[in-house]
Amino acid sequence: LVLLLFNDGDEHSYKYIKENTGIEDLTLRRTIQSLALGQVRVLKKRPKGKEVEDDDIISFAEDFTHKQMRIKINQIQMKETPEEQKECSDKVFVDRQYQIDAAIVRLMKARKQLSHTQLLQELFTILKFPVAAIDLKKRIESLIEREYMGRDEENSSMYHYIA
């Protein structure tokens, strides 16, 4: 879409491209970076620099040549913001909770009765991702509340599977 604008003229401002394409600001900046600053430079940007600013002038690179008829232009990856990183880690944590719950229930179903330390040791070997003992304890408490398993009345560190 951005490249089609250059059929009308060889040079456009960032604002003009934004108005005529209707592409969201961050996406357009990343697209222009891919076209002007990537490995295959179809466009030129003035002033030179890595970031695309509102007052930059984008022009078609008339001296551009490539040995292939079709070329693939990879999108430049933007760095994740701290909010995106937190959102991503929260989603991963929620997904892992279900995996932890399933692993605990499978173990308890197979063994019927386990001590707290045995359960934690086996969970650490079964689970393929790093997990804190505190998180495992929270998941065990959650399963006890939902009556998938229960504590032994005489020994509070012993768990029983409830069918």
MDTraj code that builds the backbone (N, CA, C; nanometers):
import mdtraj as md
import numpy as np

residues = "LEU VAL LEU LEU LEU PHE ASN ASP GLY ASP GLU HIS SER TYR LYS TYR ILE LYS GLU ASN THR GLY ILE GLU ASP LEU THR LEU ARG ARG THR ILE GLN SER LEU ALA LEU GLY GLN VAL ARG VAL LEU LYS LYS ARG PRO LYS GLY LYS GLU VAL GLU ASP ASP ASP ILE ILE SER PHE ALA GLU ASP PHE THR HIS LYS GLN MET ARG ILE LYS ILE ASN GLN ILE GLN MET LYS GLU THR PRO GLU GLU GLN LYS GLU CYS SER ASP LYS VAL PHE VAL ASP ARG GLN TYR GLN ILE ASP ALA ALA ILE VAL ARG LEU MET LYS ALA ARG LYS GLN LEU SER HIS THR GLN LEU LEU GLN GLU LEU PHE THR ILE LEU LYS PHE PRO VAL ALA ALA ILE ASP LEU LYS LYS ARG ILE GLU SER LEU ILE GLU ARG GLU TYR MET GLY ARG ASP GLU GLU ASN SER SER MET TYR HIS TYR ILE ALA".split()
xyz = np.array([
    [0.0833, -0.1195, 0.0000],
    [0.0000, 0.0000, 0.0000],
    [0.0871, 0.1250, 0.0000],
    [0.1927, 0.1216, 0.0806],
    [0.2837, 0.2365, 0.0873],
    [0.3534, 0.2540, -0.0470],
    [0.3982, 0.1444, -0.1059],
    [0.4702, 0.1525, -0.2335],
    [0.3811, 0.2028, -0.3475],
    [0.2520, 0.1738, -0.3397],
    [0.1598, 0.2189, -0.4460],
    [0.1507, 0.3707, -0.4525],
    [0.1717, 0.4393, -0.3407],
    [0.1683, 0.5860, -0.3405],
    [0.2779, 0.6448, -0.4303],
    [0.3864, 0.5709, -0.4469],
    [0.4987, 0.6220, -0.5255],
    [0.4751, 0.6086, -0.6762],
    [0.3580, 0.5576, -0.7170],
    [0.3191, 0.5614, -0.8583],
    [0.2825, 0.7048, -0.8981],
    [0.2336, 0.7835, -0.8001],
    [0.1918, 0.9215, -0.8270],
    [0.3078, 1.0200, -0.8202],
    [0.4097, 0.9903, -0.7415],
    [0.5227, 1.0814, -0.7277],
    [0.6403, 1.0092, -0.6651],
    [0.7596, 1.0673, -0.6818],
    [0.8797, 1.0008, -0.6320],
    [0.9107, 1.0341, -0.4867],
    [0.8444, 1.1369, -0.4305],
    [0.8790, 1.1818, -0.2969],
    [0.7528, 1.2210, -0.2197],
    [0.7413, 1.1716, -0.0962],
    [0.6255, 1.2045, -0.0128],
    [0.6713, 1.2232, 0.1315],
    [0.5968, 1.3050, 0.2053],
    [0.6263, 1.3211, 0.3480],
    [0.5592, 1.2064, 0.4249],
    [0.6074, 1.1837, 0.5457],
    [0.5487, 1.0796, 0.6300],
    [0.4012, 1.1094, 0.6547],
    [0.3684, 1.2359, 0.6804],
    [0.2291, 1.2749, 0.7068],
    [0.1396, 1.2440, 0.5872],
    [0.1894, 1.2716, 0.4657],
    [0.1127, 1.2450, 0.3438],
    [0.0863, 1.0948, 0.3306],
    [0.1879, 1.0150, 0.3555],
    [0.1727, 0.8692, 0.3455],
    [0.0724, 0.8201, 0.4493],
    [0.0802, 0.8745, 0.5700],
    [-0.0112, 0.8339, 0.6771],
    [-0.1557, 0.8690, 0.6425],
    [-0.1771, 0.9900, 0.5897],
    [-0.3128, 1.0341, 0.5553],
    [-0.3710, 0.9510, 0.4418],
    [-0.2908, 0.9179, 0.3426],
    [-0.3425, 0.8500, 0.2238],
    [-0.3517, 0.6982, 0.2369],
    [-0.2788, 0.6408, 0.3296],
    [-0.2898, 0.4955, 0.3469],
    [-0.3875, 0.4590, 0.4576],
    [-0.3989, 0.5433, 0.5599],
    [-0.4874, 0.5136, 0.6725],
    [-0.4327, 0.4040, 0.7629],
    [-0.3031, 0.3790, 0.7529],
    [-0.2399, 0.2765, 0.8359],
    [-0.2100, 0.3354, 0.9732],
    [-0.2256, 0.2555, 1.0768],
    [-0.1972, 0.2969, 1.2141],
    [-0.0520, 0.3440, 1.2244],
    [-0.0280, 0.4409, 1.3117],
    [0.1017, 0.5082, 1.3219],
    [0.2188, 0.4122, 1.3441],
    [0.2107, 0.3272, 1.4459],
    [0.3216, 0.2354, 1.4755],
    [0.3471, 0.1379, 1.3613],
    [0.2407, 0.0874, 1.3023],
    [0.2541, -0.0067, 1.1910],
    [0.3176, 0.0614, 1.0709],
    [0.2768, 0.1847, 1.0427],
    [0.3330, 0.2579, 0.9289],
    [0.4804, 0.2880, 0.9511],
    [0.5169, 0.3281, 1.0714],
    [0.6584, 0.3553, 1.1013],
    [0.7423, 0.2292, 1.0811],
    [0.6922, 0.1166, 1.1285],
    [0.7645, -0.0095, 1.1129],
    [0.7738, -0.0496, 0.9656],
    [0.6669, -0.0253, 0.8893],
    [0.6671, -0.0581, 0.7468],
    [0.7692, 0.0264, 0.6718],
    [0.7711, 0.1548, 0.7006],
    [0.8674, 0.2434, 0.6333],
    [1.0100, 0.2063, 0.6733],
    [1.0303, 0.1714, 0.7997],
    [1.1634, 0.1264, 0.8420],
    [1.2049, 0.0020, 0.7634],
    [1.1110, -0.0902, 0.7430],
    [1.1421, -0.2124, 0.6681],
    [1.1794, -0.1812, 0.5236],
    [1.1084, -0.0852, 0.4642],
    [1.1313, -0.0523, 0.3235],
    [1.2531, 0.0373, 0.3021],
    [1.2848, 0.1212, 0.3996],
    [1.3920, 0.2192, 0.3812],
    [1.5203, 0.1848, 0.4562],
    [1.5097, 0.1033, 0.5626],
    [1.6273, 0.0774, 0.6456],
    [1.6621, -0.0706, 0.6570],
    [1.5836, -0.1578, 0.5941],
    [1.6083, -0.3015, 0.6046],
    [1.7180, -0.3470, 0.5112],
    [1.7258, -0.4783, 0.4901],
    [1.8272, -0.5342, 0.4017],
    [1.8025, -0.4939, 0.2570],
    [1.6762, -0.4939, 0.2161],
    [1.6379, -0.4539, 0.0807],
    [1.5804, -0.3134, 0.0909],
    [1.6533, -0.2148, 0.0390],
    [1.6121, -0.0747, 0.0557],
    [1.5460, -0.0225, -0.0713],
    [1.4129, -0.0332, -0.0727],
    [1.3336, 0.0108, -0.1869],
    [1.3076, 0.1610, -0.1786],
    [1.3026, 0.2146, -0.0563],
    [1.2775, 0.3566, -0.0338],
    [1.3994, 0.4209, 0.0314],
    [1.4066, 0.5533, 0.0216],
    [1.5093, 0.6307, 0.0907],
    [1.4393, 0.7262, 0.1858],
    [1.5049, 0.7528, 0.2974],
    [1.4462, 0.8399, 0.3990],
    [1.5416, 0.9554, 0.4264],
    [1.4842, 1.0768, 0.4345],
    [1.5622, 1.1951, 0.4728],
    [1.4957, 1.2585, 0.5931],
    [1.5632, 1.3013, 0.6926],
    [1.7066, 1.2851, 0.7173],
    [1.7374, 1.1404, 0.7535],
    [1.8603, 1.1011, 0.7348],
    [1.9005, 0.9639, 0.7638],
    [1.8947, 0.9395, 0.9141],
    [1.8581, 0.8193, 0.9506],
    [1.8474, 0.7813, 1.0912],
    [1.7624, 0.6566, 1.1020],
    [1.7648, 0.5945, 1.2172],
    [1.6911, 0.4692, 1.2354],
    [1.5428, 0.4900, 1.2613],
    [1.5078, 0.5995, 1.3271],
    [1.3683, 0.6248, 1.3616],
    [1.2996, 0.7054, 1.2519],
    [1.1703, 0.6779, 1.2303],
    [1.0905, 0.7525, 1.1336],
    [1.0132, 0.8593, 1.2110],
    [1.0356, 0.9862, 1.1742],
    [0.9698, 1.0988, 1.2407],
    [0.8591, 1.1540, 1.1520],
    [0.7714, 1.2385, 1.2099],
    [0.6584, 1.2940, 1.1363],
    [0.7013, 1.3830, 1.0192],
    [0.8138, 1.4511, 1.0308],
    [0.8556, 1.5448, 0.9259],
    [0.9564, 1.4841, 0.8280],
    [0.9748, 1.3521, 0.8308],
    [1.0681, 1.2871, 0.7384],
    [1.0113, 1.2852, 0.5965],
    [1.1027, 1.2899, 0.4999],
    [1.0655, 1.2805, 0.3585],
    [1.1090, 1.1428, 0.3096],
    [1.0137, 1.0711, 0.2500],
    [1.0394, 0.9369, 0.1989],
    [1.0381, 0.9450, 0.0459],
    [1.1410, 0.8902, -0.0167],
    [1.1472, 0.8932, -0.1633],
    [1.1752, 0.7537, -0.2164],
    [1.1362, 0.7326, -0.3408],
    [1.1585, 0.6046, -0.4069],
    [1.3054, 0.5941, -0.4470],
    [1.3669, 0.4814, -0.4216],
    [1.5082, 0.4602, -0.4567],
    [1.5151, 0.4163, -0.6024],
    [1.5384, 0.5147, -0.6909],
    [1.5392, 0.4836, -0.8340],
    [1.6594, 0.3996, -0.8735],
    [1.7640, 0.4041, -0.7944],
    [1.8836, 0.3252, -0.8247],
    [1.8732, 0.1822, -0.7704],
    [1.7562, 0.1451, -0.7156],
    [1.7387, 0.0115, -0.6585],
    [1.7336, -0.0930, -0.7698],
    [1.8152, -0.1966, -0.7550],
    [1.8108, -0.3123, -0.8456],
    [1.8284, -0.4384, -0.7615],
    [1.7753, -0.5455, -0.8116],
    [1.7899, -0.6737, -0.7432],
    [1.7959, -0.7820, -0.8487],
    [1.8741, -0.8871, -0.8242],
    [1.8932, -0.9909, -0.9249],
    [1.7705, -1.0802, -0.9414],
    [1.6812, -1.0819, -0.8435],
    [1.5604, -1.1635, -0.8534],
    [1.4413, -1.0791, -0.8975],
    [1.3472, -1.1429, -0.9648],
    [1.2261, -1.0728, -1.0079],
    [1.1360, -1.0415, -0.8878],
    [1.1251, -1.1368, -0.7974],
    [1.0429, -1.1186, -0.6776],
    [1.1362, -1.1126, -0.5580],
    [1.1082, -1.0201, -0.4690],
    [1.1894, -1.0095, -0.3481],
    [1.0989, -1.0139, -0.2263],
    [1.1550, -1.0617, -0.1184],
    [1.0794, -1.0678, 0.0066],
    [1.1379, -0.9632, 0.1003],
    [1.0507, -0.8783, 0.1515],
    [1.0929, -0.7735, 0.2445],
    [1.0404, -0.8112, 0.3818],
    [1.1328, -0.8362, 0.4734],
    [1.0949, -0.8759, 0.6091],
    [1.0580, -0.7541, 0.6922],
    [0.9553, -0.7712, 0.7744],
    [0.9113, -0.6649, 0.8638],
    [1.0124, -0.6504, 0.9781],
    [1.0530, -0.5298, 1.0083],
    [1.1448, -0.5055, 1.1188],
    [1.0700, -0.5268, 1.2498],
    [1.1329, -0.5990, 1.3418],
    [1.0712, -0.6261, 1.4714],
    [1.0898, -0.5064, 1.5641],
    [0.9812, -0.4645, 1.6244],
    [0.9871, -0.3555, 1.7216],
    [1.0162, -0.4147, 1.8587],
    [1.0811, -0.3385, 1.9435],
    [1.1086, -0.3834, 2.0794],
    [0.9799, -0.3783, 2.1594],
    [0.9618, -0.4803, 2.2447],
    [0.8431, -0.4849, 2.3283],
    [0.8506, -0.3774, 2.4360],
    [0.7384, -0.3139, 2.4593],
    [0.7316, -0.2168, 2.5678],
    [0.7149, -0.2937, 2.6988],
    [0.7456, -0.2315, 2.8121],
    [0.7285, -0.3013, 2.9410],
    [0.5848, -0.3495, 2.9636],
    [0.4858, -0.2733, 2.9138],
    [0.3461, -0.3158, 2.9297],
    [0.3204, -0.4436, 2.8514],
    [0.3736, -0.4505, 2.7275],
    [0.3548, -0.5699, 2.6454],
    [0.4239, -0.6902, 2.7077],
    [0.5427, -0.6688, 2.7643],
    [0.6145, -0.7779, 2.8296],
    [0.5362, -0.8303, 2.9486],
    [0.4788, -0.7393, 3.0285],
    [0.4015, -0.7809, 3.1457],
    [0.2758, -0.8555, 3.1017],
    [0.2085, -0.8044, 2.9994],
    [0.0876, -0.8688, 2.9479],
    [0.1200, -1.0094, 2.8971],
    [0.2302, -1.0225, 2.8255],
    [0.2724, -1.1518, 2.7715],
    [0.3058, -1.2490, 2.8838],
    [0.3802, -1.2035, 2.9832],
    [0.4170, -1.2924, 3.0936],
    [0.2944, -1.3330, 3.1753],
    [0.1960, -1.2443, 3.1875],
    [0.0721, -1.2787, 3.2574],
    [-0.0049, -1.3880, 3.1826],
    [-0.0108, -1.3763, 3.0499],
    [-0.0793, -1.4782, 2.9693],
    [-0.0082, -1.6126, 2.9809],
    [0.1238, -1.6097, 2.9780],
    [0.2018, -1.7333, 2.9916],
    [0.1763, -1.7959, 3.1285],
    [0.1725, -1.7128, 3.2324],
    [0.1492, -1.7633, 3.3678],
    [0.0120, -1.8293, 3.3777],
    [-0.0910, -1.7692, 3.3171],
    [-0.2264, -1.8275, 3.3204],
    [-0.2263, -1.9621, 3.2472],
    [-0.1598, -1.9689, 3.1316],
    [-0.1534, -2.0950, 3.0575],
    [-0.0802, -2.2019, 3.1380],
    [0.0245, -2.1627, 3.2060],
    [0.1031, -2.2579, 3.2847],
    [0.0262, -2.3069, 3.4065],
    [-0.0638, -2.2246, 3.4587],
    [-0.1444, -2.2678, 3.5730],
    [-0.2241, -2.3930, 3.5375],
    [-0.2809, -2.3950, 3.4175],
    [-0.3593, -2.5113, 3.3752],
    [-0.2699, -2.6343, 3.3598],
    [-0.1481, -2.6129, 3.3087],
    [-0.0550, -2.7248, 3.2954],
    [-0.0139, -2.7777, 3.4330],
    [0.0085, -2.6876, 3.5265],
    [0.0459, -2.7284, 3.6625],
    [-0.0690, -2.8062, 3.7268],
    [-0.1914, -2.7542, 3.7131],
    [-0.3086, -2.8227, 3.7692],
    [-0.3217, -2.9637, 3.7118],
    [-0.3069, -2.9741, 3.5802],
    [-0.3201, -3.1044, 3.5141],
    [-0.2123, -3.2010, 3.5631],
    [-0.0889, -3.1527, 3.5785],
    [0.0208, -3.2381, 3.6250],
    [-0.0045, -3.2865, 3.7669],
    [-0.0529, -3.1974, 3.8538],
    [-0.0811, -3.2354, 3.9930],
    [-0.1904, -3.3421, 3.9975],
    [-0.2976, -3.3204, 3.9214],
    [-0.4094, -3.4156, 3.9225],
    [-0.3640, -3.5503, 3.8662],
    [-0.2844, -3.5493, 3.7589],
    [-0.2349, -3.6764, 3.7028],
    [-0.1499, -3.7527, 3.8046],
    [-0.0610, -3.6804, 3.8720],
    [0.0239, -3.7443, 3.9733],
    [-0.0592, -3.8022, 4.0871],
    [-0.1507, -3.7229, 4.1373],
    [-0.2314, -3.7670, 4.2511],
    [-0.3241, -3.8824, 4.2114],
    [-0.3713, -3.8814, 4.0887],
    [-0.4575, -3.9892, 4.0421],
    [-0.3785, -4.1201, 4.0335],
    [-0.2528, -4.1091, 3.9903],
    [-0.1694, -4.2283, 3.9777],
    [-0.1235, -4.2801, 4.1142],
    [-0.0887, -4.1898, 4.2052],
    [-0.0301, -4.2306, 4.3341],
    [-0.1313, -4.2382, 4.4475],
    [-0.2436, -4.1744, 4.4350],
    [-0.3509, -4.1700, 4.5354],
    [-0.3122, -4.0938, 4.6625],
    [-0.1865, -4.1032, 4.7062],
    [-0.1451, -4.0375, 4.8296],
    [0.0026, -4.0011, 4.8181],
    [0.0342, -3.8729, 4.8466],
    [0.1730, -3.8250, 4.8393],
    [0.1975, -3.7211, 4.9471],
    [0.3213, -3.7159, 4.9944],
    [0.3570, -3.6092, 5.0879],
    [0.3861, -3.4830, 5.0073],
    [0.3869, -3.3711, 5.0751],
    [0.4094, -3.2418, 5.0094],
    [0.5448, -3.2389, 4.9379],
    [0.6497, -3.2836, 5.0048],
    [0.7841, -3.2795, 4.9434],
    [0.7948, -3.3739, 4.8255],
    [0.7341, -3.4929, 4.8342],
    [0.7356, -3.5866, 4.7209],
    [0.6625, -3.5270, 4.6014],
    [0.5484, -3.4655, 4.6290],
    [0.4693, -3.4050, 4.5226],
    [0.5486, -3.2943, 4.4529],
    [0.6116, -3.2069, 4.5298],
    [0.6903, -3.0987, 4.4713],
    [0.8081, -3.1524, 4.3903],
    [0.8774, -3.2536, 4.4436],
    [0.9915, -3.3102, 4.3716],
    [0.9479, -3.3679, 4.2378],
    [0.8404, -3.4413, 4.2373],
    [0.7930, -3.5014, 4.1122],
    [0.7426, -3.3956, 4.0145],
    [0.6796, -3.2918, 4.0668],
    [0.6328, -3.1836, 3.9790],
    [0.7505, -3.1117, 3.9138],
    [0.8577, -3.0891, 3.9893],
    [0.9753, -3.0219, 3.9325],
    [1.0367, -3.1058, 3.8198],
    [1.0302, -3.2376, 3.8313],
    [1.0859, -3.3219, 3.7244],
    [0.9907, -3.3332, 3.6056],
    [0.8606, -3.3310, 3.6326],
    [0.7618, -3.3456, 3.5240],
    [0.7499, -3.2179, 3.4407],
    [0.7389, -3.1037, 3.5082],
    [0.7138, -2.9776, 3.4378],
    [0.8374, -2.9356, 3.3596],
    [0.8159, -2.8960, 3.2353],
    [0.9259, -2.8628, 3.1451],
    [0.9628, -2.7148, 3.1463],
    [0.9058, -2.6389, 3.2357],
    [0.9357, -2.4963, 3.2466],
    [0.9697, -2.4643, 3.3913],
    [1.0469, -2.3588, 3.4133],
    [1.0828, -2.3244, 3.5515],
    [0.9606, -2.2728, 3.6277],
    [0.9464, -2.3229, 3.7473],
    [0.8316, -2.2825, 3.8292],
    [0.8778, -2.2708, 3.9749],
    [0.8223, -2.1741, 4.0442],
    [0.8577, -2.1516, 4.1845],
    [0.7733, -2.2418, 4.2747],
    [0.8304, -2.2822, 4.3865],
    [0.7594, -2.3669, 4.4817],
    [0.6349, -2.2962, 4.5354],
    [0.6427, -2.1647, 4.5468],
    [0.5283, -2.0861, 4.5969],
    [0.4101, -2.0996, 4.5004],
    [0.4393, -2.0941, 4.3685],
    [0.3318, -2.1078, 4.2691],
    [0.2701, -2.2475, 4.2750],
    [0.3535, -2.3494, 4.2949],
    [0.3009, -2.4859, 4.3058],
    [0.2112, -2.4983, 4.4287],
    [0.2529, -2.4380, 4.5384],
    [0.1739, -2.4429, 4.6613],
    [0.0373, -2.3765, 4.6400],
    [0.0361, -2.2630, 4.5679],
    [-0.0910, -2.1952, 4.5383],
    [-0.1826, -2.2847, 4.4555],
    [-0.1249, -2.3544, 4.3572],
    [-0.2057, -2.4413, 4.2711],
    [-0.2592, -2.5610, 4.3511],
    [-0.1781, -2.6136, 4.4431],
    [-0.2226, -2.7243, 4.5289],
    [-0.3395, -2.6779, 4.6151],
    [-0.3270, -2.5586, 4.6739],
    [-0.4362, -2.5033, 4.7558],
    [-0.5625, -2.4845, 4.6723],
    [-0.5455, -2.4403, 4.5505],
    [-0.6602, -2.4211, 4.4612],
    [-0.7299, -2.5542, 4.4338],
    [-0.6518, -2.6595, 4.4111],
    [-0.7108, -2.7916, 4.3856],
    [-0.7782, -2.8482, 4.5100],
    [-0.7238, -2.8169, 4.6276],
    [-0.7875, -2.8606, 4.7525],
    [-0.9222, -2.7905, 4.7685],
    [-0.9262, -2.6601, 4.7383],
    [-1.0522, -2.5844, 4.7476],
    [-1.1557, -2.6376, 4.6494],
    [-1.1110, -2.6791, 4.5324],
    [-1.2032, -2.7314, 4.4300],
    [-1.2297, -2.8806, 4.4482],
    [-1.1759, -2.9380, 4.5562],
    [-1.2000, -3.0764, 4.5973],
    [-1.1518, -3.1801, 4.4968],
    [-1.0378, -3.1530, 4.4322],
    [-0.9725, -3.2545, 4.3503],
    [-0.8829, -3.3414, 4.4389],
    [-0.8376, -3.2820, 4.5483],
    [-0.7525, -3.3528, 4.6434],
    [-0.7773, -3.2957, 4.7818],
    [-0.7307, -3.3656, 4.8822],
    [-0.7512, -3.3191, 5.0185],
    [-0.6295, -3.3477, 5.1050],
    [-0.6239, -3.2815, 5.2192],
    [-0.5158, -3.3036, 5.3159],
    [-0.5534, -3.4209, 5.4070],
    [-0.4513, -3.4901, 5.4533],
    [-0.4710, -3.5963, 5.5518],
    [-0.5058, -3.5306, 5.6858],
    [-0.6025, -3.5897, 5.7604],
    [-0.6432, -3.5298, 5.8871],
    [-0.5343, -3.5398, 5.9944],
    [-0.4549, -3.6459, 5.9910],
    [-0.3518, -3.6650, 6.0929],
    [-0.2210, -3.5951, 6.0551],
    [-0.1850, -3.6007, 5.9287],
    [-0.0589, -3.5433, 5.8830],
    [-0.0899, -3.4364, 5.7774],
    [-0.0745, -3.3094, 5.8111],
    [-0.1153, -3.2014, 5.7206],
    [-0.0247, -3.1884, 5.5974],
    [0.0917, -3.2525, 5.5993],
    [0.1796, -3.2450, 5.4812],
    [0.1551, -3.3603, 5.3849],
    [0.0516, -3.4397, 5.4086],
    [0.0162, -3.5532, 5.3224],
    [-0.1117, -3.5174, 5.2461],
    [-0.1129, -3.5481, 5.1150],
    [-0.2280, -3.5191, 5.0308],
    [-0.2903, -3.6503, 4.9818],
    [-0.4248, -3.6484, 4.9660],
    [-0.4995, -3.7624, 4.9131],
    [-0.5723, -3.7179, 4.7878],
    [-0.5784, -3.8077, 4.6893],
    [-0.6568, -3.7799, 4.5688],
    [-0.8025, -3.8120, 4.5980],
    [-0.8909, -3.7226, 4.5593],
    [-1.0351, -3.7447, 4.5787],
    [-1.0933, -3.7724, 4.4417],
    [-1.1487, -3.8933, 4.4251],
    [-1.2009, -3.9350, 4.2939],
    [-1.3300, -3.8631, 4.2612],
])
top = md.Topology()
chain = top.add_chain()
for i, resn in enumerate(residues, 1):
    res = top.add_residue(resn, chain, resSeq=i)
    for name in ("N", "CA", "C"):
        top.add_atom(name, md.element.get_by_symbol(name[0]), res)
traj = md.Trajectory(xyz[None], top)
